[in-house]
Amino acid sequence: MRSQHCEIAWRRRTEGACGSTAASSASGAIGPKTYRRSYGTRTNPRVAVNLRDHFPHPYTLEDGEEWLRAALVQDPEVNFALATDRELIGSIGLKLGEDVYRHAAEVGYWLGEPFWSRGIATRAVRALSDWAFADFGLLRLHAYVFGDNTASMRVLEKAGFEREGVQRRAVVKSGRVLDQILYGRLASEDDE
Ligand SMILES: CC(C)(COP(=O)(O)OP(=O)(O)OC[C@H]1O[C@@H](n2cnc3c(N)ncnc32)[C@H](O)[C@@H]1OP(=O)(O)O)[C@@H](O)C(=O)NCCC(=O)NCCS
């Protein structure tokens, strides 16, 4: 799955779902130097404003290192860096459901601003979704989007998700009360 749908390399163990952090890889390609060089990507308020508050802002190096420590013991691995050979571009991941939600998972992602509007997030969400359905036998994927994040809604629509509903005034972010939009994609018969 990793390079089939997306020319951006997938790196294991990175920041994930709508608000987590970054980097290191099974292949070791995203090492501490790359991680530090890409640090500015994660401090941009235009990224943080669309994510949950557990994606810290301002984002310190210690925040990143703490996240990495947790990611390195993650099992199964569900968080990935989006990266070139030289730098971290962003991250995508899954939050697997539990209990009665165990056949579902939440998708989350972010990209550094210099990489926006090149179709990267769309390709990443498509690739992650195909892999998640195939590898985890999920029935459903979903994502929550703040009501003013039109770009992310477009990403999900292009990746085969459908708008399922609105949770009104569900989010308080940076002093603003926002609706939250729920998007879902079901496994196809081929995936099940
Ligand atoms: C949302 C985000 C992931 C999009 O990544 P991306 O790689 O730029 O997305 P893509 O290029 O694949 O697609 C973006 C689509 O949104 C559209 N778009 C971009 N900005 C837009 C805006 N302000 N209003 C409406 N549409 C917009 C683009 O035109 C494109 O659609 P198109 O292909 O039909 O023209 C990126 O902006 C980001 O990381 N933002 C901050 C974090 C975030 O929002 N994460 C998601 C939380 S749910």
The ligand as an ORCA input file, in Angstrom:
! r2SCAN-3c Opt
* xyz 0 1
  C      -6.780     20.049      4.947
  C      -5.437     19.654      4.347
  C      -5.040     18.300      4.905
  C      -5.603     19.572      2.817
  O      -4.396     19.020      2.274
  P      -4.049     19.215      0.716
  O      -2.949     18.286      0.367
  O      -3.887     20.640      0.440
  O      -5.403     18.706      0.031
  P      -5.611     18.363     -1.504
  O      -4.665     19.185     -2.323
  O      -5.572     16.881     -1.661
  O      -7.110     18.827     -1.753
  C      -7.565     20.067     -1.255
  C      -8.882     20.423     -1.907
  O      -9.482     21.469     -1.150
  C      -9.648     22.621     -1.967
  N      -9.444     23.775     -1.109
  C      -8.290     24.193     -0.575
  N      -8.509     25.273      0.187
  C      -9.838     25.523      0.123
  C     -10.689     26.507      0.679
  N     -10.218     27.450      1.499
  N     -11.997     26.449      0.386
  C     -12.498     25.498     -0.437
  N     -11.742     24.526     -0.991
  C     -10.430     24.565     -0.717
  C      -8.629     22.474     -3.071
  O      -8.984     23.246     -4.194
  C      -8.716     20.975     -3.327
  O      -9.883     20.606     -4.021
  P      -9.897     20.366     -5.623
  O      -8.903     19.280     -5.913
  O     -11.300     19.973     -5.928
  O      -9.496     21.679     -6.269
  C      -4.340     20.702      4.680
  O      -4.781     21.948      4.275
  C      -4.002     20.726      6.167
  O      -3.182     19.971      6.634
  N      -4.640     21.644      6.927
  C      -4.370     21.781      8.361
  C      -4.706     20.525      9.171
  C      -6.073     19.954      8.843
  O      -7.001     20.669      8.509
  N      -6.184     18.626      8.958
  C      -7.438     17.948      8.728
  C      -8.244     17.979      9.974
  S      -9.827     17.164      9.729
*
